[in-house]
Amino acid sequence: MADPKTTDRSRSKLVLDGVPPGRWWKFLLKAAGWLTLTGATAAVVAVVAVYYVYSDGLPAIPKVDEYWPPIVTEVYTDDAVLAGEFYNERRKVVPYERIPKRLVQAFIASEDSSFFDHFGVDVLGTARAGFKTVGSKLGLRSGGIQGGSTLTQQTAKAVLISAEGYKSATAKTLTRKIREAILALRLEQSLTKEEILYLYLNNVFLGHHSYGVQSAAENYYRKDVRDLTLGEMTLVAGLPQAPSRYSPFLRPEAARKRRSYVLRRMLDEGMISQAEHDTANAEPVKVYPVEDVFHEFAPYFVEQVRKDMVDRYSNPVLLKEGLKVFTTMDSERQRAAQDAVLDGLLSLDKRQGWRGPVQQLASPEAIKTFLERAKKSMGKQELVDNRLYVAVVTAIDADGKGADVQVGPHAGRLPLLGMRWARKVNPVAYYPAMMISSVKKAIAVGDVVVVRHVTKKELTDDKEQWEKKLAEEIPEEGVTLFRLEQTPEAQSALVSIDPHRQYLTAMVGGYDFDDNEFNRAFQACRQPGSSFKPFVYSAALEQLDWTEASVIVDSPIVEHDPDNKVSWKPENFKQEFVGDVLLRTAMINSLNIPAVKTFGAVGVKNMAAWSQKLGITTPMNMDFSAALGSSCVYPVDLANAYATFNRYGRKKPTYFIRKIEDRWGRTLEDHTAYDDAWAPLQDRVAAGYARLFEPGEQVMSPETGFILTHLLRGVVLQGTGGPASRLGKPTAGKTGTTNDAFDAWFAAYTRDLVTVAWVGYDLNQHPLGHYETGGRAALPIWLNYMKRALEGRPQSEFFPWQSMDLVKLYIDKKTGKVASPGAKGSELMFFKKGTEPKDAVPDKNQVDVDQFMMGAQ
């Protein structure tokens, strides 16, 4: 009988069929080993498969010496002032050796303390992130990818972003995380730890357009990265995790706490001492607003540079390739131009009249609410002299001599002297006769107005008012004073060219770029009025051999247009006629009828071709009205043409970009003048030599150019451009005013600077004013600018005429005949040889013309 202990298997769960008694544990061991081996093999196969599947298409590992990420393009003035930046990512790459060791330690302590020990991937963190992603996809748990990023993985992400774009390289998917990990492994195999740090620290996004530590140092502290303090370094190092959440601009307290965390980690890792920790932790969080040099310095000029760069190099190159663009702009002259345009428009606008308050608060409650909001907005900010503010009128003197106003928390006075200009708008009234005698005529309690904080002497723009004081009581010392202002409706443009260097040294395209980006210097086609007359007379001098002494009849004329069945009867500005008049007199006094008759003598087609030859790019009206400037021109074209006059007929291009370099300092183009003191010597030599092979085109004879300049000198010395003589330097120029005063111009030049100023309304909603001629509206802007632009810079007379085929003679201004030197009614004039008058004045002062001319030569 069998032993039940050996035959009844149901008594033990440890007994297996086919397994000899006592051997079950060996079977389990073998099975476990087989399963382990199989699982490991499967895991290896899976890992290899994942590696090859997900590594397909990964970007190549960047070589450190070929690391060319997108960097900022910088625009500089000729005198090396930063004027603008263009970028998609504001990044400036700096060598690893230039990055302070403490800053590197701060990033390692806060982001990856085992950086120098691991192989590039945080396995547990990556796995945890993967499980979270899978769980999220299956609906088992919420949340996307979190954590699991070493500095190497963050560098890999940056490489992916550069290669694939931000959206794909930051997608919260398992695929992206695996590809990032694979790329991180490749980085560790190909690069040293220091090279990885170099890539990371120049790529990491640190908020507010800052990519890389150098950009962050400039954006937050306006410093080079080498000059940061420990407190500043640790604040920057705390930003990568959440740049917006820890922004020192938006959340300074959160930024301070994050900085404390980084400092504590550095202390724990033995990177800093307790004393260093405490000192840095006690530093206040003090950052500076990000500088917007584009809008703050010369936006119209720099925007024109941007447009030109995009047209010739493409927008991606401008935004990514880190070019260095050196413009021809002179920073001092540019500031002077902007100030002159601003002052000129404000003065013109005051002559137009007062358009009323910005807002009217109807009740004491509304005034109180407005002031409370203003106080809260302004805080403890102090008033700055000559800055504009919004004020509320709180009280008005019974005698109308002044008003009390409130600017935020600051109470002040608005005296009558600071707002006598505020009459009702009336373009035809004579401004000085219309000034108000009581503030009650312009403002009332509850009015919200724009004011300027001023000193006593700045209360009025009119110096005569200040000298006379208008028998008005001036507020006592210690009183906060304001002057009434309003935003001008008129616009202006100024173009200034160095004709010999061929540099656009200053340019303003309007009153306020932020309000309207339309660049009137380059884009506004406006009627030039009488500033076009030099084109007419130069054509007659060059093509018809007319002279300064040519006699033109100033008498009524009617031009008929059979095509349009209209007639046109031009008139002089003063609506009177003087009969026979010399060409020189007609030019100096800007007479219209002689200009029209001269235009007719040259011929419409010839004049159209001549104006284009001189540099006007817009088509001319094919009728006689073009003689008086009815065909629109761009201010920059007019300035280029006057630069040709300045060079005595030699036409050359004007540059507003002097030089362009790529990110490696290689020159892409260079237009440097040989005598540019701001340019490096090698640029001056190379470009100056190149200029020898670009002589320009002589579009009129030098003799014609000289005579034309002599005529334009007469306009300043004797005619409509008289106020320009206050510059105190030899000047030649011409005013321009269109019908109904919609456009006012002054185009003039000294030996070394050509400047054109224009004033007008964009839409011509109404005239500038009955008295707003080119000499009154535009010339003061020109003069204000030129005084500063040429301060301390002597201007020689124009080229000596003796080197040309010219004859100078005294001419009787009535008859155009030769007169004796010093004879009454005579004037010195210049003639091309062979065109001089042959007849002398028939009186006792008559001279032997031939003998006199020989002596004059």
Secondary structure, 3 states (H helix, E strand, C coil): CCCHHHHCHHHCCCCCCCCCCCCHHHHHHHHHHHHHHHHHHHHHHHHHHHHHHHHCCCCCCCCHHHCCCCECEEEECCCCCEEEEECCCEECCCCHHHCCHHHHHHHHHHHCCCCCCCCCCCHHHHHHHHHHHHHHHHCCCCCCCCCCCCHHHHHHHHHHHHHHCHHHHCCCCHHHHHHHHHHHHHHHHHCCHHHHHHHHHCCCECCCCEECHHHHHHHHHCCCHHHCCHHHHHHHHCCCCCCCCCCCCCCHHHHHHHHHHHHHHHHHCCCCCHHHHHHHHHCCCCCCCCCCHHHHCCHHHHHHHHHHHHHHHCHHHHHHECCEEEECCCHHHHHHHHHHHHHHHHHHHHHHCECCCCEECCCHHHHHHHHHHHHHHHCCCCCCCCCEEEEEEEEECCCCCEEEEEECCEEEEEEHHHCCCCCECCCCCCHHHHCCCCHHHCCCCCEEEEEEEECHHHCCCCHHHHHHHHHCCCCCCCCCEEEEECCCCCEEEEEEEECCCCEEEEEECCCCCCCCCCCHHHHCCECCHHHHHHHHHHHHHHHCCCCCCCEEEECCCCEEECCCCEEECCCCCCCCCCEEEEHHHHHHCCCHHHHHHHHHHHCHHHHHHHHHHHCCCCCCCCCHHHHHCCCCECHHHHHHHHHHHHCCCEECCCECEEEEECCCCCEEEECCCCCCCCCCHHHHHHHHHHHCCCCCEECCCHHHHHHHHHHHHHHHHHCCCHHHHHHCCCCEEEEEECHHHCEEEEEEECCCCEEEEEEECCCCCCCCCCCCCHHHHHHHHHHHHHHHHCCCCCCCCCCCHHHCCEEEEEEECCCCCECCCCCCCEEEEEEECCCCCCCECCCCCCCCHHHHHHHHC
